[in-house]
C-alpha cells in the first residue's frame, strides 16, 4: 500500500499485538507506538518503549496474551473518547436487547 494508507492504518489501530517467540525487528511495533497504539509484545524481545505504552506477555501462555490484549484494550478505551463513546453505545444496545429478550420470554410463559 501507499504511505498514506499505511499511516492511516497505523493511526486507526488502538492496539497492536505481536507475541511471537522470535522477531525480525520491531519496526512495526515502534511505528504503531509512534502513532499512539498500545503495544502487546512478547517478553522474549527487547523492545524499548515508554513505560505504560506496552504490555509484555508470555508467548507460551494464551492466558497471558489474552490478559495483555485485554489490559491494552481497556487502556485504549479509557484514553480514546471515540472508543469510549462506541463502547457506551454498545453497552446500551446490549441492555435494550436484553430487555427485549426478557419481555419476549415473559410473554411466552403467560397463560393464554
N, C-alpha and C positions, 0 to 999 in steps of 0.2 A: 504493500500500500504506500501511497504517497505520504510525505512527512506530516502534512496537516491531518490526515486521517489517523495516523499513529498517535499524534499528540492528542487528538480528540478522544481516542480510545483510552489513553492513559488518564486524561482528565476525568473521564466518566467512571473510572474504577474507584470504588470505595475501599476495597481491599484487594490485594494480590497475594496469592498463596503459592509457594514453591517449597514443598517439604521433601525434596529429593535427597537420596543418600549422598549423592555427589553432585557437583555443579560444574558447569563450563564457564563460570563467571557470573557476576552479579549485576551486569549492566541492566537487565530487565527490571530487577528489583530496585536498584538505586534510581533508575529513571521513574518508575512508578512512585517511589517515595518522594522524589522531587516534585511530582505532580500532585502530591498530597494523599496518596493511597496508604492505608495501613498495610504493613508487610507481615506475612506469616511465613517463616522460613525455618529450615532445619537447624537444629543445634549443632550439627556437624560442620557447618560452614563458618566462615569468618567474615561476617557482614558488619561493616562499620556504619551504623545508623544511629541517629539521636535516640536517647532513652525515651521510651513511651511511644515510639513510632513503629515498633515491630514486636512481634511475638515469636519467640523461639520455641519450636516444638520437636518432639522426638519422632523421627521419621518411621520408627518401627512400632509406634503406638497410635492406632487410629483414634483413640480417645483423646490423646494429647493434641493431635491435629484438629480434631473437632472442637476441642476447648479453645485452641488458639484462634481458629476461624471465628468461633462464637464471640470471644472476647474482642477480637479486632472489629467484628461487625457491630457489636454493642458500642464500642468507642466511636465508630463511624456514625452511628445513629445519633449519639449524643452530640457530636461535633458538626454534623451536617444538617441544617434545617430542612433541606429538601427531603432527606431520608426520614427525618422525624415526622414531617407532615404526612408523607406517604404511609409510614408505619401506623400513625394515628388513624388515618382513614381506613387502613386495612383492619385494624382492631375494631373500629366502629362497624364496618361491614360484617365482620365475624359475629359481633354481638347481634346485629339485625338478623343475620342468617340463623343464628342460634335461637332467637326469639321466634322466628317463623317456623322452625322445625318443632319447637316445643308446642306452639299453638296448633300445628297440624296434628301432632300426636294426641294432644288434648281432645281434638275433635273426633279422632278415631275411637278413643275409649269412652266417649259419651254415649249413653244409651240412646237408641233411636226411638 
